[in-house]
Amino acid sequence: MQKYLYDFKNDLRNRRIFVCFNGPVSQDLMAELGDALKRKMKSEHAGRSKVMSVFSVLVEQAQNIIRYSAEKVPGNNPEENAKEVSQGIIMVGREGNDRYFVLCGNMVESGQVEPLREKLTILQDMSQDELRKYYKEQRRKKPDARSKGAGLGFIEVARKAGRPIAFDFRKADGDFYFFSIKTVI
């Protein structure tokens, strides 16, 4: 395993990925990753609005892992009051000279695939103006009973994206799929 670690490190560098985490995702981890992300982007002289946009997309996508990942491990942080912690993968990197990407993934139950696909496909086809109006409409509505948040997260992510968000569902073991979402900012 050790001999592959160097190859993995080089692969991340070649793909311009500077943040990579795979494992239990918690609020504490999000705070640490966010701090590391801000420091890295500031060291690259990224503008404040770009830093904040990438940071907010990272937080929103990590929140989705925390709330909706079907893959759980026992929790051990009494401060977070969680019996289980959601598992996922988070990557942040550069794309081109002036863009960054946030790529996250987690396991979902098969019953979540079509509702997610529908929601994300609608957002992919919207202009920035349409996204702004849709966001306002959705804010006025009551959240979906199945939602563990206000239901605005993907809309916020799509509004910050420099191009349509990309997503994929890959069949995994049993009744599960691996869901990945990439946002370029």
C-alpha positions in Angstrom: 0.0 0.0 0.0 2.8 2.4 0.9 4.3 2.3 -2.6 1.0 3.4 -4.1 0.7 6.5 -1.8 3.3 8.4 -3.8 1.5 7.6 -7.1 -1.8 8.7 -5.5 -0.2 12.0 -4.4 1.2 12.6 -7.9 -2.2 11.7 -9.4 -3.9 14.3 -7.2 -1.3 16.9 -8.2 -1.7 16.1 -11.9 -5.4 16.5 -11.6 -4.8 19.8 -9.7 -6.6 18.5 -6.6 -5.4 20.3 -3.4 -8.0 19.1 -0.9 -9.0 15.4 -0.7 -10.8 13.7 2.1 -12.5 10.3 2.2 -14.2 9.1 5.3 -16.6 10.3 8.1 -17.8 13.8 7.4 -18.7 15.9 10.4 -19.3 19.6 11.2 -15.8 19.7 12.8 -14.2 18.3 9.7 -16.1 20.8 7.6 -14.7 23.7 9.6 -11.1 22.3 9.3 -11.4 21.7 5.6 -12.9 25.2 5.1 -10.0 26.8 7.0 -7.5 24.9 4.9 -9.3 25.8 1.7 -9.4 29.5 2.5 -5.7 29.5 3.4 -4.7 27.7 0.2 -6.9 29.9 -2.1 -5.6 33.1 -0.4 -2.0 31.8 -0.9 -2.9 31.6 -4.6 -4.2 35.2 -4.5 -7.8 34.2 -5.2 -10.2 37.1 -4.8 -12.4 37.2 -1.7 -15.6 36.6 -3.6 -14.1 33.5 -5.3 -12.8 32.2 -2.0 -16.3 32.7 -0.4 -18.1 31.1 -3.3 -15.9 28.0 -3.3 -16.2 27.8 0.5 -20.0 28.0 0.4 -20.2 25.3 -2.2 -17.9 23.1 -0.2 -20.0 23.6 2.9 -23.3 23.0 1.1 -22.0 19.8 -0.6 -20.5 18.6 2.7 -23.9 19.3 4.4 -25.5 17.0 1.8 -23.1 14.2 2.7 -23.8 14.7 6.4 -27.6 14.8 6.0 -28.1 12.3 3.2 -25.3 9.7 2.9 -26.6 6.2 3.2 -23.1 5.1 4.4 -22.7 5.6 8.2 -20.1 4.8 10.8 -20.5 5.0 14.6 -20.1 8.5 15.9 -17.7 9.3 18.7 -17.9 13.0 19.2 -20.2 13.9 22.1 -20.2 17.6 21.1 -21.9 16.8 17.8 -24.5 14.6 19.6 -24.4 12.1 16.7 -24.8 8.3 17.1 -23.7 7.9 13.5 -21.6 9.9 11.2 -22.1 10.0 7.4 -19.3 8.8 5.1 -18.3 10.6 1.9 -15.6 11.9 -0.3 -14.7 15.6 -0.8 -12.2 17.0 -3.3 -11.4 20.6 -4.2 -9.1 21.6 -7.1 -8.2 23.9 -9.9 -9.7 23.9 -13.4 -8.1 26.1 -15.9 -6.4 29.3 -14.8 -9.2 31.0 -12.9 -11.7 28.3 -11.9 -12.0 26.0 -9.0 -14.1 22.8 -8.6 -15.7 21.1 -5.7 -16.4 17.4 -6.2 -18.2 15.4 -3.6 -19.7 11.9 -3.4 -21.6 9.6 -1.1 -23.7 6.5 -1.2 -27.5 6.9 -1.6 -30.3 4.4 -1.5 -31.8 3.5 -4.9 -35.1 5.3 -4.0 -33.2 8.6 -3.9 -31.8 8.4 -7.4 -34.7 9.5 -9.5 -35.8 12.4 -7.2 -32.2 13.7 -7.1 -31.8 13.2 -10.9 -35.0 15.2 -11.5 -34.1 18.0 -9.2 -30.5 18.4 -10.6 -31.5 18.1 -14.2 -34.0 20.9 -13.8 -31.2 23.1 -12.3 -28.8 22.2 -15.1 -31.1 23.6 -17.7 -31.7 26.9 -16.0 -30.0 30.3 -16.7 -28.7 32.4 -13.8 -31.7 34.6 -14.0 -34.0 31.5 -13.9 -32.1 30.1 -11.0 -32.5 33.4 -9.1 -36.3 33.4 -9.7 -36.6 29.7 -8.8 -34.6 30.2 -5.6 -37.1 32.9 -4.5 -40.1 30.7 -5.4 -38.7 27.8 -3.4 -37.9 30.0 -0.4 -41.6 30.8 -0.2 -42.6 27.2 -0.2 -42.6 24.8 2.8 -39.7 22.4 2.7 -40.3 18.9 1.4 -41.2 16.5 4.3 -38.3 14.2 3.3 -35.8 17.1 3.3 -33.5 17.6 6.3 -32.9 21.2 5.4 -34.7 24.1 3.7 -34.4 22.3 0.3 -32.4 25.2 -1.2 -28.9 23.8 -1.2 -28.6 22.5 -4.7 -30.2 25.8 -6.0 -27.6 27.8 -4.1 -24.8 25.6 -5.5 -26.1 26.0 -9.0 -26.3 29.8 -8.6 -22.6 30.0 -7.6 -21.5 27.6 -10.4 -19.7 29.0 -13.5 -21.3 26.3 -15.6 -24.1 23.7 -15.1 -23.4 21.4 -12.2 -22.4 17.8 -13.3 -23.6 14.7 -11.5 -23.5 11.0 -11.8 -25.1 7.9 -10.2 -23.0 4.7 -10.3 -24.6 1.4 -9.2 -22.9 0.0 -6.1 -23.6 -2.9 -3.8 -27.1 -4.0 -3.1 -29.8 -1.3 -3.2 -27.2 1.6 -3.2 -25.7 4.0 -5.7 -22.7 6.2 -5.5 -23.8 9.8 -6.1 -21.2 12.3 -7.2 -21.7 16.0 -7.9 -19.1 18.5 -9.4 -19.5 22.2 -9.3 -17.1 24.5 -11.1 -16.8 28.0 -9.7 
